[in-house]
Amino acid sequence: MIKKFLDDDFVLDTETAKRLYHEHAAKQPIFDFHSHLNPDDIESDRVFNDLGEIWLQGDHYKWRAMRANGVDEKYVTGDASGREKFEKWAETVPYTIRNPLYHWTHLELKAYFGIETLLNKNTAEAIFNKATTALNSKEYSVRNLLRKSNVKALCTTDDPVSDLLSHKSLATSGFEVKVFPTFRPDAAMSPENHIAYNSYLDMLSEKSGITISTYDQLVEALDSRHEYFHSAGCRLSDNGLETVYAQEHSKQEVEKFFSLVRGGTPLDQGQIQALRSAILLDCCRLNAKRGWAQQIHIGPLRNCNSTIFGSFGPDAGCDSIADTSFAKQLAAFLDTLHKEGRLCKTVIYNLNPKDNAVISTMIGNFQDGGIPGKMQFGSGWWFLDQKQGMEDQINSLSSQGLLGRFIGMLTDSRSFLSFPRHEYFRRILCNLIGTDVEKGLIPDDKQLLGSMVENICYKNARDYFNLPIE
């Protein structure tokens, strides 16, 4: 018998999987500890104009698919209206079958608007009108969307120069969903373009009140902003790296290379890598100093299309998976911090699926016997946050480590309609466990498995990060 698409048992192939999902996973609230949501939209309680705006304004996943379907850039990142962009997306959707976008699109329509009609060019107008009418009401404001999604807390992604005014306002507003900043110092680690780098350092200097003419002053300025973030409730950092930076360097070399670039001299690749390695380590030392957790995202090859990058900038949907080997560097990086006693809770994500076993085995080297699950293999990320990618990550983690300590899923999204990605993950998780139960590979211990599923879906992450969340 053919199962109905997106029914209550979507992705759930066994009776055990259904029980685990409906009785345990589905009931858990959401802690979205890595997102790119705009805190200003939450603070102002933004109401979106239409479905095209909320879905397509910053979603580079959809932009890539639309370009692949021959959609002109006017309807992707250009000045077309929200309705026009949505119509082009609707025409693209049928071609995304077996892409997670097809599942996410219809999960979101069902979850937020009760729409179970498949989206295509023929159904686009009715779906647009119904969803837009809802979105225009205060009931669908940003804060109410978070409430509808059962979000308990979320973390945004913020540059050290951010003033965090929206976070501070939200913290005293009485809004029940906790919104925390995340310290993301990537720009401070990007000396490859010496002109842009010096411009950024000038901003960092202004925000910190510290003159930055030496490397020590750079670290002092970052420390000042780190403390400012801490005072605003931040307890989590993040770094996005093409590969791991762990080049050996001396204090004198780093000072010399920083002085060169600060003076306007372009650096060669070796000098860039040495400087990046030093800054990454020093930022991680700050995390240990204040008892934070840290996230390391490894593996994107960014801005591959120079034409689109030149006209639009980063995050335009022109990034790919890098093909680097980083096991030795990652081991050296983690070992340096561990020897110093400054390796804090660390979540490592990979973008290339070939690196699943590298990460799942590497984290076991640095578990310290004091903090359960201190070193985490992060969930399937970006190009891997689809069914096969998540299954592969879970299988690798569970075969090499402790699945029961896993902190679970996040959206990594810029959309306030993206929270069904947690549902998607939870269904996949329950299906994997349920299938193993019915094959006799793990015991049908209802209390053990139900508790484990609840922990992975919410409680482990809640307990892992040092944040005031119920």
N, C-alpha and C positions, 0 to 999 in steps of 0.2 A: 504494500500500500504506500502511495506517495504521501509524505507528510506535507501539511500545509506550511507554506513559507511564513516564517516569523510568528508561529503560534506560541502558546505559553511554554511549550517545551522545545523551543528553538535551540539547536545545538546539543540538546540533551538526548542521548541515544539509549540510555538504560533507566530502569526504574530507580536504581540507587542514585544516579546523577540527578534525576528529577527531584528526589527527596532532599538531597543535599542542597540543591539550589533553592527550591521553594521554601524549605523549612529553615534554612540557615543563611545562605549567601544573600538571597534577595532582601532579607530583613535588615541587613547591616547598613549603617549610614556610610557616608563617603568622607574620607580625608584625602583630598587631592594635593599631595605634597610636592608636586612639580607641575606647574602650569605657566602659560604666558598670558593669562588674563590681565586685562587692564584694571588696576585698582581704582583708577579715577572713575571708571564706569560703575564700579560697585559703590563707591562713596557717593556719587551723584544719583544712584539708582536709575540709571539710564533706561529709557524706553526706546526700543528700536523702531525704525520707520516701517520696515517690511522684512519679509523672510529672506530676500536677497541680501539685504544689508547685514543681518546677523549671521548668515551662513557664508557669505562670500567676501566680506570686507577684508579679512586677513588670513583666509584659509588656503595656504599654499598647496595642500594636498589636492583640493578641488581645482586650483589653478593649473596644476600639472596635467590633470585629467582633461580639462577643457582644451588646453593647448594641443594635447594628443588627439583630440577629436576635431581639430581644425578650427577652433574658435578664435576669432580675431582678438588681439590683445585689448582692444577697446572694451570688450565684454569680460575681460579677465581682471586686469588692473587699471583699465582706462576709465573714461568719464561717462560710460553708459549708466543708465539708471539702475536701481536695485531690481526693478521688475525685468528689465532687459537682460541683466546678468543672470537672474534666476532662470529665465526662459532658456538661455544657452546652457545653463547647468542641467536643466530638465532634459534637454535634448541629448546631453552627454551621459546621463545616468544609466540608461539601458546598456551602454557599452562598457560600464564598469563592473559587470557581473564577474564574480570571483575576486574582485578587488574589495578590500574592506570598506571602501567608500559606499558600496552598494548596501552593505549591511548597516553601516552607521547612518546613512541617509534615512533608511526606512525605520530603524530603531528610534531615531529622533522624532520623525513625524508621528510615530505611534505614541511614544512616551509623553510628548509635550502637547500634541494637538489631537490625539485620538484618531489620526488619519492612517488607515490601513491600505489605502489605494496605492498602487505602484506608481512612482513618479516617472513620467515621460512627457513628450511634447504635447500629447493629447490631454493629459490630466493636469498639466502645469497650471493653467489659469485657475481652476477650481481650488487646487491645493494652495496656490499662492494667496488667493483671496481669503480662504478660511484661516490660514496661519497668520496672515498679516492682520486680519481683524482682531485676532487674539493678541498678537504682539503689540498692537496699538493701545491696548488697555493696560491700566496700572497693574492688573493681576499678573501680567507677564513682564513686569519690570525686572531688571537684573537681579535684585535681591529676592524677588518672588520666584524667579527661575531657580536660584540657588536653593530656596526652600522646597520647591517642587522636586528638586533632584535629591533631597535628603542629604545635602552637604553639611557636615559639621564644621569643617575647616578646610582651608586651602592656602597654598603658598604661591605667591607670584614670583617673578624673576626680575631682579632689579640691579641696575648698575650701581657701583659705589657712589657715583655722583648724585644719585636720586635723593630728593629731599624727603621722601616717604610721608608727605603730608596727608595723603589719602589714607594710608595705613594708620597714622596717628589719629585721624578723625574717626575712622571706623572703630578703633579700639575703645573710644569713649562714647560712641553713638548709641550703644545698647543693642546693636545688631547682633543677633544670636549666632550667626555664622562667623567663625574666627578667620581673619585674613592676615596672614603673616608675610613679611618680605623674605626674599632669599638674596644673599650677597653673591653677585655674579661678576667677578673681576676680569672677564675675558679681555676687555679693551685695554686694561693695564698690562696685559701680557702680549700685546700685538705690535712689536716695534718694526715689523717688516715694511710698513709705510711710514717713513720717519716724519713726514709732514703731518699726517693724520694723528700719529702717536703723540707728537709734541703738542698738538692742539688739544688732545684729550688730557694730557698731563697738566696743561694750563687750567683746564676745568677742574681737575682733581685738586690742584693746588688751591684754587679759589674756594672750593667747597670745604676743604680741610683746614684752610688757613695756614698751610705749611708751604714754604717755598720748596720747590722740587728741583734741585740742581745736581743732587748726588743720589746714588742708589739708596743709601740709608734714609734719605729724606723721602724717597718714594715709599719705602716700607713704613716709615713713620706716618705718612699721609694715609696709606691704606689702613694702618692700624687705627688711626683716628676715625675713619669712616666705618670701620668694622665695629668700633665701640659705639658709634652713633646708631648703626643698625641694631646692635644688641639692645640699646636703650629703647628702640622702637619695637622690640619683641622678636627680632630675628634670632633664630638658633640653627640656621641651615645655610650652607654655601653651595655653589655650583660652579663647575668649570666645563666648558665645551671644548674638547681638544681633538684635532685631527689624529694625533697620535700622542703617546705619553712622552713628556719632556723630562728626561732624566740624564742629560749630558753632564759629565763631570766638569766642574768649574771651580776656580779659586775665587776668593773674595776680591783679590786684586783684578782679576779678569773681568768680573762682573761690574766692578766700579768703572773700569776702563771702557767697557762696551756701552754702559749706560751714559757715560760722559760723552762718548762719540755721538750716539744717537740724539742725546739732548742738545748737543751742539749743532745738529743738523746734518750729520754725516750718515749716509745709508750704511747699514750693517750687512755683512755677508751671511750666508746661511748658517755657518757654524757659530758665529757671534749671536745671531738671533736665537738659535736653539739654546745656547748657554744662558742667555738672559732670561728666556722663557722658563728654563729649568729652575733658575734661582727664584724667580717671582712665584712660580707655582708652589715651590716648597715653603717659601715664606708666608704665602697666603694660607697654606695648610697649617703652618705653625700658629697662625692667629686663630684658626678654628679650634685647635687644641687648647690654646690659651684661655678661651672663653667657654670651653665645654660644648661646642657646637657639633653637629654632624656635617658631613660633606658629601656632595655628589660629584662624580667624575663621569662625564659623558664622552666616550671615545669613538671616533671613527667617521665623522662627516667630511666629505670633500666639498667645500662650500663655493658658491658663486661660479659654477662651471661655465655658465653662459655670460660672457663678458658684456654682450650687447644689452641684455635685460638688466644685468647688474648695474651697468652704466646709467640706464634710464630710470630704474626703480630702486636700486639698492639691494641690501641683503634680504633674506627671507622671502624671496619672490618665487620659490618653487624650482630653483635651479641648483639644488644641492644633490649630492649623490653619496654613495657608500665609498669610502676610501679603502684602499687595499694595502695597508701597512702591517708590518710585523712589530709588535710592541711588548712581547712577553718579558724579555730581559729588562727593558726599560721600566715596565710596571713593577717588576720585582725589585729593582734597584730603588725606585721612587718610594715604594711602601716600606722597604727595609730601612731606608735612611730615616724616615719618620719614626718607625718602630724602635730603632736603636736609640733614638733621642727620647723615647717615651712620649712622643707627640703625634702618634697615629690615633686620631679620634674615630668615632663611628664613621664608616665610609660605605657609600653605595656606588657601585661601579656598573655602568651600562655600556654595552657594545652595540655598534650599528652594523657591523659585518657579521653575518651568522657563522662564519668560519671561526670566530673568536669565542663562541659559547663555552667551549671546553677550557680555553685559556682562562677566562674569568671565573668559571665555576670551580676550577682547581686552585687558582691563585688566591682567592679569598680565604681558602682553608689554611694557607700558610701563615696568616696573620690574625686568626682568631686568638684572643688572648686569655681565654679561660675565665674571664671575669664578667664580661657583658654578653649575655646570650644573643647570638646573631649579630655581633658587632660589625663584621664585614658582610656586606650584602651584595648579591648579584642582582642588579636592577632588572625590572620587568622588560619585556620586549619593547624596544623604543623606536619611534619614528617609522622607518621602513619595516620594522619588525613587529609593530603593534597590530598585527593581523593574526588570524587563527593559527596558521602554521608557525609563524614567528613566536607567538606566545607559547604554543605547545612545545616547540623546540627549547625555549628558554626554561620552561618548567621542568621538562625532562632532563635537561643538562644539570640544572640546579639540584633536583631531587636525587639524581644518580650519584652526585659528587658531594652533596652537602645535606642540609637540614631543611626540607620543604616546610616543615611546621614552624620554622622561624622566619619565613619569607614575609617581607613587608608589603608585597602585592603591587597593585596597579595604580597608575596615575594617568592623566589625560595628555599632558604635554601640549595643551591646546590653547588657542586664542579665542575659542568660541564658547559662549555661555550655553550652547545646546549640546556640548560634547560629552556630558556626563554619562550617557548610556554606554560609553566605552568601558566604564566600570562593570556594567551589566554584562557586556560582551565577554570581558575577561572572566567574570565570575562563572558564567555559563561554561566557558571553555575549561576552567579549573575543575568544576564539578564533574564535567563529562570525563575528563582524564581520570579522576579518582574513582568515579562510579564505574567506569569501564574496567579498571583494574580490580575492583571489588568483585564484579560479576565474572571475571576470569579466574578468580581465586588467587590473585597475586597479592592482595592485601586483605586483612580481615574485615568482615562486615561488623565493625565495632561502631555502633551508631553514635555513642557519646564521644569517642575519640575523634572520629572523622568529622562529626558536626562541629565540635569545638575547634578543630584544626581549620576548617573552612571559614568559620567566623573570624578566627585570628588572622588568617591571611587576607581576608577581605577588608578588615578594618582594624581590629584590636592590636595586631602586631605593630602597625605603623603608628597608631595612637601612642603606644607605649615606647616606641623606639626613639621618637624625637622628643626632645625636652621642651614641650610646648603645653600650655594650659588648655587641654582639650578633654572633654568628658569621655 
